[in-house]
């Protein structure tokens, strides 16, 4: 049995609009079971509105106590929206990866997803570039969920969005498929 915790914000929770939710974790769990023929459980620890600081505070209860094999860490867009620097976001994400490793959980980083707002996207790209380099240095697998969701203008493709920031079912399917490819390599390598 493979246990995976997905730690994040409203995107992990599967927010589409105030009424509907469609967590990518359901799709990802189904892909792992069907394609890898591995019994897997994914615990969704997505909290709408959360920041990377909140994720650090929740780490013990939401990751460590579940004795997970893997932790998908996807967060930071709320930090940027609240005015925190890209460097702060990356530092918090790296600390989450280190905490995972300290308790024998394999962390999986995620690039931030694009939005329909260019000013915010500039910060997202800065986080993604730095995070990708740092993950390589730290030996942390990272899922690029930014690239498959952008349009020709480098913004969140409207085909994948419910409100210019959050994803719709098609967008969450892209996230699940991207993470599946990363997890397939990790699980097959075990």
C-alpha positions as CSV (number, residue, x, y, z in Angstrom):
1,X,0.0,0.0,0.0
2,X,1.4,3.4,-1.1
3,X,0.3,6.3,1.1
4,X,0.5,9.8,-0.4
5,X,-0.4,13.1,1.3
6,X,-1.2,16.1,-0.9
7,X,-0.4,19.2,1.1
8,X,-1.6,22.5,-0.3
9,X,-4.2,25.2,-0.7
10,X,-7.5,25.6,-2.6
11,X,-5.9,24.1,-5.7
12,X,-5.1,20.9,-3.8
13,X,-8.6,21.0,-2.3
14,X,-10.0,21.1,-5.8
15,X,-11.8,24.4,-5.6
16,X,-13.7,25.2,-8.8
17,X,-16.3,27.7,-7.4
18,X,-18.0,28.3,-4.1
19,X,-20.1,25.2,-4.5
20,X,-18.1,22.7,-6.6
21,X,-14.9,20.8,-5.7
22,X,-12.9,18.3,-7.9
23,X,-9.6,17.4,-6.2
24,X,-7.0,16.2,-8.6
25,X,-6.1,13.7,-5.9
26,X,-9.1,11.5,-6.8
27,X,-8.0,11.3,-10.4
28,X,-4.4,10.7,-9.5
29,X,-5.3,7.9,-7.1
30,X,-7.4,6.3,-9.8
31,X,-4.5,6.6,-12.4
32,X,-2.0,5.0,-10.0
33,X,-4.3,2.1,-9.2
34,X,-5.3,1.5,-12.8
35,X,-2.0,2.1,-14.6
36,X,0.5,0.9,-12.0
37,X,-1.7,-1.7,-10.5
38,X,-0.6,-0.5,-7.1
39,X,-2.9,-0.1,-4.1
40,X,-2.7,3.6,-3.3
41,X,-4.3,6.0,-0.9
42,X,-4.1,9.8,-1.3
43,X,-4.9,11.9,1.7
44,X,-6.0,15.4,0.6
45,X,-4.7,18.0,3.0
46,X,-5.7,21.0,0.9
47,X,-6.9,24.1,2.8
48,X,-8.4,26.9,0.8
49,X,-6.6,30.2,1.4
50,X,-3.6,28.6,3.0
51,X,0.0,29.8,2.6
52,X,3.3,28.0,2.8
53,X,3.6,29.3,6.4
54,X,0.3,27.6,7.2
55,X,1.5,24.4,5.5
56,X,4.6,24.5,7.7
57,X,2.4,24.8,10.8
58,X,0.2,21.9,9.6
59,X,3.1,19.6,8.6
60,X,3.1,17.5,11.7
61,X,-0.6,16.8,11.7
62,X,-1.2,16.6,8.0
63,X,1.9,14.8,6.8
64,X,4.0,13.2,9.5
65,X,1.2,11.6,11.4
66,X,-0.1,9.7,8.3
67,X,3.2,7.8,7.9
68,X,3.1,8.7,4.2
69,X,5.5,7.3,1.6
70,X,5.3,10.5,-0.5
71,X,4.1,14.1,0.1
72,X,3.0,16.3,-2.8
73,X,3.8,19.8,-1.8
74,X,1.9,22.4,-3.9
75,X,1.5,25.9,-2.5
76,X,2.7,29.5,-2.7
77,X,0.2,31.3,-4.9
78,X,-1.6,32.8,-1.9
79,X,1.7,33.9,-0.4
80,X,2.4,35.9,-3.6
81,X,-1.1,37.3,-3.7
82,X,-0.6,38.5,-0.1
83,X,2.7,40.3,-1.0
84,X,5.3,37.8,0.2
85,X,8.4,37.6,-1.9
86,X,9.2,34.7,-4.2
87,X,12.3,34.1,-2.1
88,X,10.2,33.6,1.0
89,X,7.9,31.2,-0.8
90,X,10.8,29.1,-2.1
91,X,12.4,29.1,1.4
92,X,9.2,27.8,3.0
93,X,8.8,25.1,0.3
94,X,12.4,23.9,0.7
95,X,11.8,23.7,4.5
96,X,8.7,21.5,3.8
97,X,10.8,19.2,1.6
98,X,13.5,19.0,4.4
99,X,10.9,18.2,7.0
100,X,9.6,15.4,4.7
101,X,13.0,13.9,4.3
102,X,13.7,14.1,8.1
103,X,10.7,11.8,8.7
104,X,11.4,9.5,5.7
105,X,8.7,10.9,3.5
106,X,9.7,11.4,-0.2
107,X,8.7,15.0,-1.1
108,X,7.4,15.9,-4.5
109,X,7.6,19.6,-5.4
110,X,5.2,21.3,-7.8
111,X,5.7,24.5,-9.8
112,X,3.0,27.1,-9.2
113,X,0.3,27.2,-11.8
114,X,-0.2,30.3,-14.0
115,X,-3.0,32.8,-13.6
116,X,-4.7,35.2,-16.0
117,X,-2.9,38.1,-14.2
118,X,0.5,39.0,-15.8
119,X,1.8,40.9,-12.7
120,X,1.2,37.8,-10.6
121,X,2.5,35.5,-13.3
122,X,5.8,37.3,-13.3
123,X,6.2,36.4,-9.6
124,X,5.0,32.8,-10.3
125,X,7.7,32.4,-13.0
126,X,10.3,33.7,-10.6
127,X,9.3,31.2,-7.9
128,X,9.2,28.4,-10.5
129,X,12.6,29.1,-11.9
130,X,14.2,29.3,-8.5
131,X,12.3,26.3,-7.1
132,X,13.2,24.1,-10.1
133,X,16.9,24.9,-9.7
134,X,16.8,24.3,-5.9
135,X,14.9,21.1,-6.2
136,X,17.6,19.8,-8.6
137,X,20.2,20.8,-6.1
138,X,18.3,19.2,-3.2
139,X,17.5,16.0,-5.1
140,X,13.7,16.6,-4.9
141,X,11.5,15.5,-7.8
142,X,9.4,18.4,-9.1
143,X,6.3,18.3,-11.3
144,X,6.0,21.1,-13.8
145,X,2.3,21.8,-13.7
146,X,2.9,25.4,-15.0
147,X,3.9,24.6,-18.6
148,X,0.9,22.4,-19.7
149,X,-1.6,25.0,-18.4
150,X,-0.4,28.2,-20.2
151,X,-1.7,29.7,-23.4
152,X,0.2,31.4,-26.2
153,X,0.4,34.6,-24.1
154,X,2.0,32.8,-21.1
155,X,-1.2,33.1,-19.1
156,X,-3.5,30.4,-17.6
157,X,-5.3,29.0,-20.6
158,X,-9.0,29.8,-20.1
159,X,-9.8,26.2,-21.2
160,X,-8.4,25.0,-17.9
161,X,-9.7,27.7,-15.5
162,X,-12.9,28.4,-13.6
163,X,-12.1,31.9,-12.5
164,X,-8.7,33.0,-13.8
165,X,-6.8,31.4,-10.9
166,X,-8.5,28.2,-10.0
167,X,-8.8,25.2,-12.3
168,X,-11.8,23.5,-13.8
169,X,-12.1,19.7,-14.2
170,X,-9.9,19.8,-17.4
171,X,-7.2,21.7,-15.5
172,X,-7.3,19.3,-12.6
173,X,-7.0,16.4,-15.0
174,X,-3.8,18.0,-16.4
175,X,-2.4,18.3,-12.8
176,X,-3.2,14.7,-12.0
177,X,-1.7,13.4,-15.2
178,X,1.5,15.4,-14.7
179,X,1.9,14.2,-11.1
180,X,1.2,10.7,-12.2
181,X,4.2,10.8,-14.5
182,X,6.4,11.9,-11.6
183,X,5.0,9.3,-9.2
184,X,5.2,6.5,-11.8
185,X,9.0,7.1,-12.0
186,X,9.3,7.1,-8.2
187,X,7.0,4.2,-7.4
188,X,8.5,2.0,-10.2
189,X,12.0,2.9,-8.9
190,X,11.2,1.6,-5.4
